[in-house]
Amino acid sequence: MAKKYGKTVIDVNESYTSKTLWDGSILKNLGGKASILFRGKRVNRDIHGARNILIRFLTKVIDGLSPQGACSLNITKAGFCGFGVLK
């Protein structure tokens, strides 16, 4: 369907996006909690997961556009951390 309308679809694996913390570590016991506490900040779990999916998407797109090895997107978890922080 996308090809018919001249669109591109990019698959992004969403596995562990709610459990992956800003430093790249995996939270083992997330359970049914609605928010995550990380380094003193409370973050909404769904927003956190969406943020991590965005990071994976951007990494995939930028890496795919550059000649192999010429450029790599390195969005650090801490450098993209203001998104979804609750007070």
C-alpha angles and dihedrals in degrees: 000000000000092000090052089060096039095253130138123224119206117193116218121189108231095192114136094357092130091046099045110097126211092264092053096255120131121240106225103193106043095137115163096327115142093209140032126224111216124168091339095311124112112218128188107246096222094047089046091052092048090050091053091048088052091051091050091048094049091047091051094047097046093044089049094051098051125074109262110286094358098103135004128187110232108183104176117215092236092048092060098039105114091080115101099358113152124206 
